[in-house]
Amino acid sequence: MAAYLLGVFLFAVGIAVTIALHEWGHMTAARIFGMRVRRYFIGFGPRVFSFRRGHTEYGLKAIPLGGFCDIAGMTAQEQLTPEEVPHAMFNKPWWQRIIVLLGGVIMNILVGMIILYGVAVSSGIPNPYADPSPVVGELSCVSNQRDAQHLEACSGTGPAEKAGLRPGDRIKSIDGNVVQSFSQVRDWVLERPGQEIRLGIERDGHPQEITITVASVNRLDHDGHSFRAGAIGVNAGAPPDAVRRFGPIEAIPATAQLSAQTFSASFQGLMSLPAKIPSVAMSITGKERDKESPMSVVGASRVGGELVEHNYWNVFFLLLANLNFFLALFNLIPLPPLDGGHIAVVLWEKIRDGVRRLRGLPAAGPADYSKLMPLTMTIAAILVAFGALVLVADVVNPIRLYQ
């Protein structure tokens, strides 16, 4: 229990540091370009403490679920003192404003890459150069499903073992279709009870083809309804080169490659986020929680606690790196009040003024953010509602890696 609580605490601290560095990225870029930073706070709600240094007030608030960097003149509608006007953000060149708005995103990407590099040279990272094709692990018999968590007992050999499949074989294709994950094999087999399938495999570096007759078994869906499904008695194995430790120099390109792969996976996860909202809501009523569903700070910290409890420190830090990449992408969504929304406004101003210049008209000046308030408030309300939904789900039906 002590290790679990330590993991929860450390991951929560990691999230707070991630937020602090995101805002520090904005603040540093703003100061480089001579903008006035009024406040730099971590958290929301009541103020715990603060102090002033130069023109900036630094502080901590009671709810450490976010943070903000208050730059004078982010919009032309702000009240500015005469001293702040020359340093107002909206008076700076458009490209400087975009760099400042990207400061937090850039910081998250750098933090994620630094974490990956540290894991790469210490304990090892998922090998970005590894063959993605799945590896056969344990071979078993097949049986019907007894309940949501268990299969009935069985004995003997399963269809895959009878056909000649062996542990360590790499599955390269199924019925002529290239596969890159074990889930592809599972889903293909599941839909073909009683049929024959052809597995293209690689054994000891030599390609082979094996024909397997898929068994027909009973399975249960999420609602407990029975259906006929295919099974061949194969479990996924760990590829021998799945995780690799790199030297200090070779870890640099490996980290860059894995960062790109992680960024791509985070993008896919972000795109699938709206489709997962109904299942998160249903999990609150007791339905099974999808392990790939979104998590709040509470849920992520609980997972961090489980990883530390089982001494998976490398996975703990990989999860923290993934969080940084996801936050970077999330903040690039071109909707206010996210950073991407502000960037979209700056780009719109630039394009608008370019068109006006071609027409012989003067620049129109900074955008009127008051016209965006309905959209901004709507998006903010949606984000708050989504955050509350996921938070409740993480409390009443949390994701557990280990039962």
N, C-alpha and C positions, 0 to 999 in steps of 0.2 A: 504493500500500500504506500509506503514511503517513497519508493521509486516512482510509482504512478503519480503521486502528488507533485513530486519534483518535476516530472515530465510536463504535467499540466502547467505548472508555474513557469517553467523555462520556455515553453512554447508561447504562452501568453506574453512573456517578456519579449520573445522574438517578434511577435506581431506588433507590440508597442514600438520596438526599435525600428521595425520596417516602416511603420507610419511616420515615426520621427524623421527617418532618413528621407522618406518621400517629400515631406514638407521642407526639410533642410535643402533638398535639391532645388526646390522652387526659390527658397530664400537666397541661396548662394548665387544662382543665376541672376536673380533680381539685383543683388548688390553689385555684381560684376558690371551690369549695364547702368548703374547709377540710380536705380529705383529705390524708393523709400519703403522699408519694411516696418510696419507699425507693430505687429504682434506675431509671435511664433508660439503656438500653444499645442500641447498634446492632450487630447481628450475633449469632451464636451460637458456641459452642465456647470455646476458650481465650481468656482475657482478653489483649488487646494492651496497653491502658493504661486507667486510670480515675483520677478525682479526685473529691473530695467537696466539696460546697458546701451548707451548711446541713444539712438532713436527708436530702439526696439524693446518691447516688453516680452520677456520669455516667461512661460508658465506651464503648469499642469492643472488639468481639470479633473473632476471626480469620476467621469465615465470615460475610461481609456479605450473607446471604440472608434477613434478617429483622431483628427487633428486639423489644424488650419494654419496657413501663413497669410496674414493680412497685408497685402501690398497696396500702398496708396495709389488710387486712380486706376484700379482694375477696370472700372467703367466710368464713363464721363458723367454719370448721374451721382457720383459720390460727392460728399461735402469735403473739400480740401482746404487746408490752411494755405495762406500765401507762401509759406516756406515749402510746402509739399508740391505745389504746382509744377516747378521745374523737374521734379523727380517722379511725377505721376506716370504710371504705366501707359496710359492711353496716349501720352505725348511722345512715347518712344517709337522708333521704327518698327514696322510690322514684324520683321524677322527677329528682332530682339524679343518682342513680346511672345512669339511662338517658342523661342528657345526657353524662356522663363516658364511658359506653360508646360513645356516638355521636361522641365528639370526634374520633377518627381518621377515621371515615367523612366527617364534615363537612369535615375538613381536606383529604382527598383530593378532594372535590368542588370546594372552593375553589381548590385548586392546579390542577386540571384546567381550571376556568373562567378562571383568571388566565393560564394558558398559551395557551388559545384566544384570549383577548382580545389578548394580545401579538402573536400571529400575525395576527389580524384587522386590526390597525392597522399592521402592518409589511409583510408580504408577501401577505396574503390567505388566507382560509379557504374551505372548501367553502360555497358560498352557500346558507344555509338556506332562502332564499325562492325558489330556482330551481325551474323546472318539472322535476319528476323524470322525465318521459318521455324515453326514449332518443333520441339523435340519430344519424342515419346518417353514417358516416364514409366509408371507402374502399369502393368497389364492385369486385368481382372475379369471375373465373370460378370454377367449382367443380371439384374433382377428388377422387380417392380418396386414402385415407390410406396412406402408404408404410410408416411405422413409428410408434413412440410419439411422436416429436417432429416429424415432417415429413409434408407432403402431396406428392403427385406434381405435376409441372409441368403447367400448363394454359395455354390461351390463349383469346382471345375474350371475350365478355361473358357474365355469369352471369344466372340467371333474374330477379333483382331489377332489374338494369340494363335488361334487355330489356323488363320490364314498365313501366319509366318511373320507377323510384325514383332519387332524386338525393342526392348528399352534402349534408348540412345539413337534410334532411327530419326532422321530429320524428315518431316513431311513437307514436301515441296509443292505438291499439287493434289487436288482431289477432283476426279472426273475431268481432268484437263485444265482446271482452274487453279491459278497460282494462289497459294495461301501464305499469309504472313503472320497469322496468330492462331492460337489453339481454339479461340472462340469461333473462328470461321469453320474449322473442322467440326466442332461440336454442333453448331447450328445447322450445318449441311447434313450431318448424320441424323440429327433430331427429326428432320422433316422427311426422312426416307426409310421408315420401318419396313422390313421385309424385302428391300431392294438391294441390288449389288452396287457397290461403289469401287472406284479404282483410285488407289493412293499411289502417287508418285513419290518415292522416298529416296533418301541418300543414306547409304550405309557404308561406313569406312571410306567415304569419298567416292563411292560408286553408285550411280543411279539404278534404281530398280522400280518395278511396278507390282503392286499387290492388289488382288481383288478380294474384297470382303463382303460377305452377305450380312447385311445389317439386321440385328435382332429386333423384334417388336416387343416393347415393354410398356407397362402402365406408368404414366407420370401424372402429377397434379399441378394445375396452374396456381396463380396467386390466390384465387378464390376457393381453392380446394376441389375444383372440378377435375375429373379424371379424363385423360386423353391418351391415345396411342402415340408412341414416339419411338424413334430409332436409337439404338445403343450398340456400341462395339466393344466396350470394355477397355478404354484407353484413358489414362490420366496424363496431364501435362508434366513434362520433366524440365529440369533446369538445364539450359544449354551450358556447356563447360566454359564458354567464353562470355556468358551473359553479364558478368560483373568483372571489371578489371581495374587494377590499380596502376596508375601512370606515374612516370617520373616527372620532375618539376618542369622540364621543357616540353615533353610530349603531351603533358596534361593541358597545355594551352590550346592547341587545335582540337583536342578531344573535348575540352570544356565548351569551346565555341560550337562544335558539332552537336553535342548533347543539348546545349542551350537552344539551338535552332530547332531541334526535334521537340524539346519541351515546350517551346514557344508555340509551335504548330499544334501540339496536343492541347495546350491551354486555349488556343483559338477555337479548336473544335469543341472543347468543353463549354466555352462561352457561347458559341452559336447554339448549342443544345440546351442551354440553361432554361429558356422559356418553356420548352417541352417537358421539363422535369418538375415544374411547379406543382401540377396536379398530384403527382405521386408524393411529393413532400407533404402536401396538405392531407392526403389520405393516410400518410404514416402517423399523423397526429391522432387519428382515430384507431390506431392499432394495426394498420396494414404493415406488411413487411417493408422495411426501409432499404432502399437501394443504396449499396455501398458507394456508388458513384454519384449520388445526389449531392447538391450543394450543401455546404456547412457554414455555420456562423463562427465567430471567434470562439464561442464556448465549445462547439463541436470539434473544431480543429485542435483546440487545446486538449480535449479529452483524448483524441487520437494520438496526439503527441505524448500524452501520459502513458498510453498503452505501449507505444513504441519504446519508450525509455524503460518501462516495466519489464519488457522482454529483451532489453539490451540492444535494440536495433537503432543505435545512434546514427548510423549512416543514413537510414531511411528517414529518421527524424529531421536531419538537416536537408535531405532531398525534398521533403515535404515543405520545409520553410522556403527553399529556393523556388519550388513550384508556386507557392503563395505569392512571391515577389513578381514572378512572370505574369501570373493571373491578374494581379492588381495593376500592373503596367498596361496590360491589354484592356482591362475593364475601364481604366481612366481615359483610354483613347476613344471610347464610344462618343460619337459626335453629337451629344445631347447635353444641354446644360442641366445641372450645375457641374458636370464632370469636366475635367481638363480638356477632353476632346471637344466638348461643346464650345468652350471659350476659343479653342483653336479654330473651329469652324467659323465663328464670328469674325475673327481676325482675317481669315482667308476670304470670307465674303466681302469684308471691307476693301481688301486689296483688289479683288476682281471687280467690284462695283466701281471703285475709283479709276481702275484701268479703263473700263467702258466709258466712264464720264470723260476721261481725258481724250479718248478717241473722238468723242462728240464735241470737244472744245469746251467742256465744263470743268469747273474747279472740283477738287476733292470734297466729298460730302461730310468728312469728319467722322469721329467715332460713332459706332452704332448706338442706338437708343435701347439700352437693356430693359427699360421699363416695358417695352413691347413684347419682350420675351418672358416676362414674369409669369403669365399663365402657364406656358410650357415648362418653365423652370420649376414652378410649384407642383405641377402635375408629376413630372419626373421624380422630384424629391419625395413626393408622397408615395409613389410606386416603390421607390428604393427603400423607404422606411417600412412600408407594409411587407415587402419581400424579406427584408432583414428580420422583422418581427416573426414572420411565419417560420423562417429557417431556425431562428433562435428557439421558438417553442418546440419545434420538432427535435432539436438537439437536446432539449431538456426531457421531454416525455418519451422519445423514441430515438435515442442517439445511435449513431453509426458505431458499431463495435467491430474491430478487426479480429478480436479473439473472444470467442464465447466461453 
